[in-house]
Amino acid sequence: MINYLLVFLGGGLGSICRYGIAQFLNNQSYTFPYATFLANVLSCILLGFLVGLTMKEGISGNQKLLMMTGFCGGFSTFSTFTNETFQLFQNGQIGTALLYVGASLMLCLLCIFIGLKLA
């Protein structure tokens, strides 16, 4: 049960941070989606740092759930997608990595379209 609570708390904090960035940057008249872009970049940096810590020193399972699954997941699922793609490349699974990127992008664009049509 504690695992769910840790993911819940981390996810909530990540979502609040993403919302705060959006509120701060959306007051400007940008045509580029800087808020989402910034959240994705920051989340990737943080997740990369946490993965690095895990590989070097190790962090507890609770810390992983709170920060990696929860916070980074709530802040941006793009960081998880990018890390998984990076791991595939690092493991020499280049074809799988490219398939994952291409299929994710194309299928998710199609799903947005389907969702819009359903509405």
N, C-alpha and C positions, 0 to 999 in steps of 0.2 A: 504493500500500500504506500510505503514511503517513496518508492520509485515514481509512482504517479504524481505524488505531491511535489516532488522535486522538478519533474518535467513541467508540471502545471505552473509552479512558481517561476521557473526560468523562462518558460514560454510567455508568461504574462509580462515579465520584465522586458523581454526582447520586443514584444509587441508595443509596449509603451514607449520604448526607445525609438522604434521605427515610426510610430505616430508622432513623437516629438520632433523628429527630423522633418517629417512631412509638414507639420504645422509651421515649423520655422522657415522652411524653404518654399512652401507653397504660397506664402504671402508675397513672393516675388512674381514677376510676370515672365517666367521662363517657358520656352516651348519644349525644351528637353526635360525629361523626367528625372531631374537631378536628385530628388529625395529618394526614390527607389534605387537609383544608381549608387548613391552614397551608402545607403543601408546595405546593399549587396556587397560593395567593396569592403566596407568596414567589417561586415560579418565574415567575409572570406579571410580577411587578415586575422581576425580573432580565432576563427576555427582552425586556420593553419597554425597559429601560435599554440593553440590547445593540443592539436594533433602532435606538434613538435614536442611539447612538454610530455605528452603521453609516451612518445617514443624514447625520450631521453631519461626522464626521471620517473615517469608514471604518475598519474593522478588517480584518485580514488574513483570507484564506480559511481559514487554519489555525486562527485564533482563533475564527472562526465555527463551524467544525466541532467544536472542543474544547468551547466554551462553549454555543453556541446549540443545535446538533444533539445533541451529546453530553451535556453537563451538564444543560441544561434538559430534554432528552428523557428522561434517566434520572431526573431529579428529579420531573418531571411532564409527561406528554404533554398535559395540559390547557392548559398555557401555549402550546403550539404551536397547538392547536385554537382557543384564544381569540385569538391573534395573527392567525391566518388569517381568522377571523370578523371581527375588527376591520379588517383590510385590505380585505375585501369591502365592509364598510360604508363605509370611507373612499373606496373607488373608486366609490361610488354603486350598488353591486350589492346593494341591500337585499333583493330577493327571493331572490337566491342565498344571501345570508348567513342569512336566516331559514330557508330550505330546508336549508342545511347544519346549522344548530343543531338544528332539529326532527328531521331525518332521522337525524342522529348520535345524538341522545338516544333516539329511539324504536327505531332499529335496534339500538343497543347494548344497550338494555334487553331487547329480544327475543332477542338473541344470548346474553345471560346466562341467560335462561330456557331457551333451547335447550341451552346447555352444561350446565345443571343437569339437564335431562331426559336428556341423553345419558349423564351420569354415573350 
